[in-house]
Amino acid sequence: MRATAHAILNNKTITDGPILEAGCGNCTFLNELSEKHSLATKIGVDINTQALEHGKNVVNIHGTLVQGDFHNLPFVENSLALSIGLDAFDQTKANLKTALSESFRTLVKDGLLLIRVSAHPWLLGQHDQSFGTGRRYTKNEICSSLTKAGFQIERFTYANTIMLLPAIIVRIAINLRIATVKNQFSTPNILNILFTKILQVEALLLQLTSLPTGLSIYVLARKPK
């Protein structure tokens, strides 16, 4: 779903300054940001040391990797131009209010925040627990939290729309014990290729319009000047 994030950021005015990815994992998205924003300093923060070591060995991000917690970012106020959190703020141990407060504190005025969280609380189940997702959000919940933190919302959209119905079917199958979560860790390569192509098409669509529902929520918000 990285193509979706790029599509949402496409043609957006980004203030000069460092770009942060909170919960950067193995730094794949950060590496892609390095190619698109070559002049900006890139910083990746993750609490997982193994993921950071993998990132250092595999990718060339032209930036800095820092072990840290997005609840207590190791940066001064008004220092970042763009902050990104993809599947980070909805994790099991994440505190959304604190994470958004830290994002707001460290962004410069007119700085941007892009987050992706899981959508539809009624879908929360074993699958989410296995992948570390602690919570799914409604549109009102996530937008209200961002507004209370001081942000102005520039764009809201759902994503991963085409996969919503299959996901519902899989959740039902798991609840009926027809399928298991373990099956989803070994998806055939041909299906992975198909899913990737579908998401690439969706990313192109998102450059033109927002989507009315989906498995994920993307919100682009700006810190007021």
N, C-alpha and C positions, 0 to 999 in steps of 0.2 A: 504493500500500500504506500510505498515511498513515492511512487509516481503521483499519487493523489496529493500528498503534501506539497510536492513541487508545483503541481497545477494550481493549488490555492495560493501559493506564494508568488506565482508568476505575475509579472507586471505590477507588483506591489512596491510602493516606495519604502525603501528600508534606509533608515538613518545610518550615517557613517558610524562604525564602531564594531566591536567584537560580536560574534554570533555564538550562542551557547545552545548545545543540545543537552538537556537534563535527562538522565537515564539513557545514555548513548549506547549502552550495550557493546557490541563489537565494532561500532563506529562506521558501519556501512553508509548510513544516511549522512553522517558527518563528512565522509569522504566525498560523497556526491555534492554536498554543499561547497566543498573546497573547489570543485571544478566549476560550479556556477557562480561563486562569489570569491574569486581568486585573490582579490585585494583585501578582503576582510579577515581579521584574525578569527580562527575557529577554536572553540573550546568545548571539550566533551567532559561531562561529569557523570560518574556512575559510582555506586557504592560497591559494585562487584569488581574485585581486583582481577579476577581471571578474565572477565570480559575486556577490561582495559588492556591487559597484557596481550590478549589476542588482537585487539585493535592496533596496538603498537607494532605488532609483528606482521600484520596482514595489509594494513592500509597506510596510505600516505596522506594525512589530512592537512599538512602544512599548518599545524596548530598545536594545541596543548591538551593533554588528557590529565584529568584531575580526579583522584578518588574523593568523593564527597557525597553529601546528602542534599537533595533539592529542597528539603525542609530547612536547611541552614547553609545556603550557598556561600562559598568562600570568596565573595566579591563585594566591593564597596558599593554604596548606593549610586544609582545613575551611571552605571558603567557599561551596560550591554545594549546593543542596538536591536538584537533579535534573540528571543528565547523560544526554544522549541521543546515540547514534551509529548512524545508519541507513545501511547500506551504506558505512560509512567504514572500519571496522576490518579489512575483508577486501580492501581495495584493494591495488594492485600494490606500493606503497612502504610499506604499513602494517606496523608491528611490533606485533603484538597484545600481547605481554608489556609493552612500554613504554607503550602506549596505556592498558591497564588499570591499570597502576601510577599513571599520571598521573590517571586518573579517580578512583582510590581516594584519592590524596593530596588532591585538591581538593574531594572531597565531604565534607560535614559528617557527623558520626556519625548514623546512621539515615537517611542520604541514599540516594537510589535511582539506579541506572544501568540504562538500557534500551538494548540493542544489537540490531541486526539484521545478520546475516551470511548469506552464501550457504551452502547446505547441499549435502551429498553430493559429496565429492571426485571421485568417478568421473564426474561431469557436467562437470568442468572442461574447457574447450575454447576454440575460436576465438571463440565468442560472448562468453565471459567476458573474454578478452583485449581484444576490441573495446570492451567497456564498462568497462574498467579494473579488473576483478576479478582479484586476484592469487591468491586461494586460496578454496577451499570447505572447510567444516568438518563434522566429525562431531559428534554430541551430546556424546560423551565429551571430545573435544578442547576444545570451547568451554567446557563446564562445568568441566572440570579447570583450565583457564587462569584462569577467574574465581575459583575456590576458592583457587588458589595465590596470587592477587593479594590475597586477604583477604576477598572478598565472600561473602555468604550468598545462595544462589539462592532466589528466591521463586517464580519461574515459568519454565518452559521450554515452548515450543511450536514446532512447525513452522507454516509459513504458505504461502500461494500453492499450496495443495494441489491444487486443481482443474487448475492449469496444469502439474502435474508430468508427466503423460503426454504432452501436446502438446510439452513441452520436450524430452523424451527422443526423440520422433519427429523433431523438428527437428534435434537434435544428430546423430542417425543420418543424416539426409538431408544434413547438411553434411559429415560424414565420408565419405559416398558420393559427394559432389560433385553431388548432385541439387539442393541449395539452397546459397545463400551467405549469409554473415553480413550482407552489404550489404542483402539483402531485408528484414531485420528493422528497419532504420532507417526504413522507409517503410510502416508498418502502416496499412491503410485506417482511416478515421475510425470506421466502423461497428464494426470490431473493437475499437478503443480504447474505445468506449462499452460494448461487451459485456464486455470485461475489467474495466472499472471497476465495472460492476454486479455481476459475479461476486465481486470482491474486497470490495464493500460487504456482500454476503450473508455472505461468510466472516468479515468483521469482527463481524457480529452473532452468528455462531456461536461466535466466540472469546470472547465475553462469558460464554458458558455452559460451555465446555469447551476443552481443548487438542487439537491435531490431531496424528495419529501420524506424518505425513510431509508433505513439501512442498519447494518450491524454496528456501525461506528458513527461517532459524532466528531466533526472537526469544527473548531471555533478559532477565528482569527480576531484578536482584540488588540487595541492600542492604548498605551498609557497617554493620557491627555498632555498637551503641551503646557 
